């Protein structure tokens, strides 16, 4: 079991984590027809939008209550009401995702009361789901905000139904912030091949995969629809992808008595085997031949290229879900984890099969990573890699110096092979440089 250590510094010199607000907005962007609304200053909204635009390289719908100094002192209830009414009139959203920020959380605004009073004053808004999630930036991380938004969605929107009328092939998939839009698309294709109908919450592959829409819209044009969200109570099973999705799956079990299973990773031979076996058990359909062939291909690739990975030392700085998945994959190839840094304490971390995990920032990562053969973190690690003269493999958010990361896929047998090739080629390139040097 890993020993968890927390950095003793009182200030983050080179931050690794993103705020909860970024994570919640990212989750909301996987729903069709939504407008995320941040209750806070314009600066909070601008920073959140900048991170997501940099990462996905596309338009991000986002609105703000634009709290001023006076509004902060007197209270923000009128600002929230005004913002919601304006959005309904101008953008006509099907859902509003309402997020708090550090400003109003510090002030102590009662967001739940705000929403209740707005609904009481405006019964014409009864048709409109307003999903509220608490996302103060002074605590928690992107993963926490993402998980909190998913939990609020499955707590507020799905409707109870007669289990006798449940759809026998419909399953709910809760996908954590560790999965890219490309990952979600691959997961949907795998699940569909078993004859199952997946409802992914949130479905980032519909809205953030970089496609061109037929017409412009102020709200998200694709993603999980409101009708799909309401029908989740009729699903026969829930697949929670990423341990941070366990809370959402438990809410669905409590509300609708839907069984669930948590998959902490979908990268690597054993992890994908387990996932496909679960789908076969749920559907009663044997694993399709194309995945059996992909599995044999992955076995061949692992066998032929394992010597590029054996005893290599890798240092990682990632959010907990993504850290767990990447560490598990690398260890299956014989890689030594030189150091691991993450953003927040998480129950799963102690189960990591490595000596220690540090909860800190990229300054801690730079100190711990000395002597590594490879660094894995987001694009803010470029300067660290240059100073240490160690190659960098980019994972996490944000990634702003590589193209089409939204379509990158690391899940399933094919995604595992692609990840293996990408990292293996970095190791091979380093060996080639050493040979040419001598």
N, C-alpha and C positions, 0 to 999 in steps of 0.2 A: 504494500500500500504506500502511496505517495505521502510525503510529509508536506503540509501546506505552510508556507511562510509568507508573511505580509511585509512589504517594504516599510522601513521605519521613517522614511522621509516625509516631511509635512507638506510637500508641494510636488506636483507632477511636472518635471522639467520637459519631458518629451512624451506627451500622453499617448497611450495605446487605445484606451476605450473611447467609444462614442456615447453620447447621452441616450437616456431612455427614450427621449422624444424622437430621435432618429429611428430607433427600432420600431416604435409604435406606428409612426407614419409609414415606414416600409411595409409593415403588416397590412395596414389599411389600403395601401396601393394595390394589393392583390384582390380587392373586391371591385366588382363592376359598378359604375355609377356613383362612386363615393367621392366626397370632398373632405379631406382631412382639415380640421380646424384647430389651430393652436391658440389656447387662451394665454396670452402673454404679450411681450413686446414684439415689435417688428424685427428686432435683431435676432431673437430666438428663432423665429420662422426663417429668416434669411440664412442663418447658419445651417439649419437643418436642410433647407432646400439646396444650399451650395454643396453639401456633402453628397446628397443623392444625385444631383445633376452631374457632378464630377464623376461619380462612380458609374452611372448608367448611361450617361451621354444622351439624355432625352428629356423632354419636357416633364416636369413634375407638378401636378396640381396640388396646391397648398394654400391655405388661407389663414388669416390671423385676426384676433380681436384687437390688435394694435393698441395695447395698453400704454397710456402716457403716464407721466408723473402724477398728474391730478387724479386720473382714473384709478391708479394704484392706491392712492391714499383714501379716496372716497369709496372704492369698491368696484368690482368689475362685472356685476350682474347685468347691468344694462348693456355693457359691451358684448357680452355673450349673446344676449337676446337679439340685439341689433345685427350682429354678425350672422346668426342663423337665419333671420328673416331676409337679410340681403342675399345670402347664398340661395335660399329657396326661390327668391324672385328672379335672380340673374342666372344662376347656374343650373337650377332644377335638379339637385342631386337626388339619388334614390336612397342614399345613406349618408349620414354625417358622422365622421369619426372625430370626437372631441377630446383633445389632449390637454392636460394641464402642463405648466412649465415651472421652473424653479421660482420665478417671480411670484406667481399667484399661490404656489404651495407654501412659500415662505410667509406670505401675507396671511394665509389661512382661509382662502376662499372655499366655501362649501359648494363644490361643483355639483354634487348630487342634488342639493336643494335648488340650485340654479335651474337644472334641467326640469325638475318637478314643477317649479313655478312657471317656467316657460310653457310647459305642456298645459298647465291649468289655465294660463292666460290666452293660449292660442290652440284651441281644440282642433283647428283646421290642420295642425301638424301631426295629428294622431297617426296618419299613414306613414310618417317619416321616422325610421329608426335613428336614434341618436345614441351612438355607442360611446360611452365615457370611459376613459382610462387615465389613471393617475401616473404621470411621467415626470417627476421632478428631476432636473439634471444634476442636483447635488448628491444624488445617490443612485445606485444601480447602473446598468450598462445597456448597450444596444440590445443584447439578448434578453434582458429583463423587460425592456419596453415592448419588444416584439412579442414575448410570451404573454405579457399583461394584456396587450391588445387582443390576441387570439382568445384568451380566457374571457374577456369582456364580450367578444363577438359571440362565442358559443353559449354564454350565459344569457345574453339579451335577445338574440334574433331567432334561433331555432324554436319551432313550435311543437307542442306535444301532439302525438298522433296515436291512433289505434294500432298497436303492434301487429294486429292481424292483417293490417293493410301495409305493413312495412315492405319496402322494395327488397326482394330476396337477393338481388345482386348489387345493391348500392352500399358502398362503404365510404366512410369519412376518413380523409387523410389530413392530419395536422402536421404541416411541414415547418420546421424551425428556421431561424435566421441563418443557419449554417448552409442552407441549400440555395443555389442560384436559380434564376428562371430556367436555365438550361437543365439543371438537375430536376426541377419540378416537371418539365416536359418529358424527360426520360422516365421518371417515375410513373407518370400518367400512362405512357405508352406500355410500360411493363404491366401495370395493373389491368389495363384494358385488354391486353392479350390473353388474360385468364377469364375473359367474359364478364368481368366485374365493371361496375359503373362508379368511378371515383369522383367524389366531391372534395377538392383540395381547398383547405383553408390555411393561409391565403394562397390563391393561385397566381403567383408572380409571373408564370409563363404566359399568361394572357395579356398582361399589361406592361411588363418591363423587359420584354424579349427583343425590343428594338425594331419592331415592324412598323410599316407606314399605314396609318389609318385612312379610310376612305374620306372622312371628313374630320375637321378639327372640333374639339370639345373641351370645355373647361373642367370636366370631370373624367374619371377613368373610363375608357371605352370598353375594356375587357376585364376579365377576372371572374371570380366566383360571383354568381348572380344572387340577388336577393331571394329569388324563388328557391335556388339551391340551398342557401343558408337556412331557410325556413323548413326545408325538407330533411335536414340533418337528423331530426328526431326519428325518422323512418329508416335510417341506415341500420344495417345488421352488425356492423363491426367498425371500430375506430383503430386506425394505425397512427400512432404518435411517432413521428420521425424526428429524433433529437430528444434528449432527456428533458429539455426545458418545456416540451409539449405535454409532459405527463399531467400537469395541472389541468390543462384544457380537456384531456381525455377523461380525467376523473370527474370533471363537471358534467360531461355528457353521460357518463355512467350513472351519476347520481340523479340527473334529471330524467333520463330516458331508459335507464337500465341497459345501456349498450356496452358490451364487453370491449376491452381494448388490449393492445399490446404495444409496448414501447421498443423502438429500434434505435439504439444510440448511434449507429452508423450504418451507411449503405455503401461503403467503399471497402473493397477487399474481398477475397474469395469466400471466406467463412461468413462474412456479414451478408453478402448477396445471396449465398446459399440459404441462409436462415430466412431471409425476406421472401424469396421465391417459394420456399417450403410453406411458409405461412399463407401465402396467396393460394397455393395449391390446396391447403387444408380448408381455407374459407370457401373457395369456389367449387371444390370437388373436381377440378380440372388439372390434369398432369402438366408439368412444366413444358412449355412449347419447345420444339426441336431447335428453334433459332437460339434460344438461350442455352440449351445444352451445348450447342456448337460454340457459342461465345465463351462458355465456361472452359471448354477445351482449349480455345485460343488463349485465354488468360493463363491457364496452367502452363502452356508452352512458353508464353512470354515471361512468366515468373521463373521458370526453370532455366531459360536461356540467358536471362539477364541478372540473375541474383548476385553474381560476383561484382557487379557495379555498385551494389547496395551494402553488401556485407561489411560490418564494422565501421561504416561511415558514421560520423558524428553530426547530428542535426540539432539545431536550436530553433524553437518555435515561440511565437508570441501571437496568440489567437484567443478569440472568445471561447468559453468552456466547451460548448457543443462541438465546435469545429476543431478545437484542440484534441478532444477525445477521439474524434473520427480520424484525424490525421496521424496522431500518435499510434493508434491501433493499426492503421495501414502500414506505416513505416516499420513498426516492430515485426510485422508479419514478413517483412523482406529482409530482416536481419540488421536493421539500422539501429544504432545506439542513440538514445535521446540525450544529448549533451546538456540541454537546459530547456525548461518550459516556463513561460510567463503567460499569465492570463489576467483578466480584468476584474473578476469578482469571485468570492468564495461560492462554491457550488458543490452539492453533495457528491456528485459523480467524480470530482477531482481526486478525492482520497482513494478511489478505486483504480486510478491509473497505475499501470505496471512500471512505474519509473521511480527513482529515488525521491524526487521532490518537485513541487510546483510553486512558483513565486507569483503572488498577486502584486503586480506592480505596473510599471510603465516601460517605455522603450529605452529609457536610460538604464534601468535595471537589466533589460534585455541585452543591451550593448556590453555591459560589464560581464554578464554571465556567458555570453556567446563566444568569447575569445577562445580560439582553438577549435572551432567548429568547421565542418566541411561544407555546410549549407545552412542558410537562414530561411525561415518561412514566416512571413508576416505580411502586412499590407504595404501599400506603396510608401508609407512614411518610413519604412526601413531601408530605403535606397541609400540615404546618406550613411547609415550605419554600415551597410554592406561595403560601401566604397572605402570607409575609414578602416574597416577590418580586413579589407581585400578578400571577402568571402562572397560567393555567389548568392543571390537572393531569388527565392521562388515566392511569388506573390499569391497570398490567400487572404480572405477576409474583406473588410470594408474600411476605408475606401481603396479602390485600385483605379488610379487615374492616369497611369503612364503605360497602359496596355489597351489594346483594342478589343471590343466585343467580349468583355469578361462576363456580361450578362448571359451569354449563350454557352459559356464554359460548362462542361459536364464532368463530374467526378464520381457519379453514382452508377450502380449496375456493373456488369462485367465490362462493357465498353468504356464507361467512364473510368473505371479502375485502370484499364489498360492505358488510357490516355494520360492519366495522372502518373502512372509508372513511367511511360515514355518521356513525359516532360521533365520529371525529376532525374530520371536515368540519363537523359541527354546532358543535363547540367553537370552531373558527375563525370560523364564521358568527356565533356569539353574540358573540364579541369585536368583530367589525366592527360589529354592530348597536349595541353599547354605545358605541363610538366615535362613530357617527353621532348617537346620541341626546345624547351629551355636547356636541356642537357644534350 
